[in-house]
């Protein structure tokens, strides 16, 4: 197991941290320092989730600009950020992609179509019935249930919206890059249950998802576990 207070061996890498819906780069504020402490660079990108003129291609361009001319880039994509990751991989030199409780697209798919295409709602409802919590979405039940009071309060005070334009924007990439692709699923993710993520990862990428502790916002609830995983990829 990699200790986070020691520098990881080998060439330093660049972790480009792509947020989910709303685009708040602050989401990564507990994870990024752990990666930097291990001798790597962490770039937490802020995206204009509420901008009706910004779709996935604009998101990808912003991530590419934030990365600049850096190489050895590891794309880490949370939730909706999964749709931006393959577009970024066509713009910058990528050494790996890590999906974290992410929406994994197929070429040309839109985020709006993904939910029905993957049968997310059925999987989510079945997990809720097994777990004994409500099948009706609310922030407390599906996003905040395993966060610290401080992080939960911060999210409730400053929620970031996602404009509908992105859900109709296609992730129009040609193919997956020939680099390692990893999928992290939170064991207690209620929006994208772990078994659902495992199925989607197998069907769409041909890889097995790795299960870590934590819910949907795993970089807030379990940053050390996620950092260790990323440093070991």
Secondary structure, 3 states (H helix, E strand, C coil): CCCCCCCCCCCCCEEEEECCCCCCHHHHCCCHHHHHHCCCEEEEECCCCCCCCCCHHHHHHHHHHHHCCCCCEEEEEEHHHHHHHHHHCCCCCEEEEEEECCCCCCCCCEHHHHHHHHCHHHHHHHHHHHHCCCCCCCHHHHCCCCCCHHHHHHHHHCCCCCCHHHHHCECCCCCCCCCEEEEEEECCCCCCCHHHHHHHHHHHHCCCCEEECCCCCHHHHCHHHHHHHHHCC
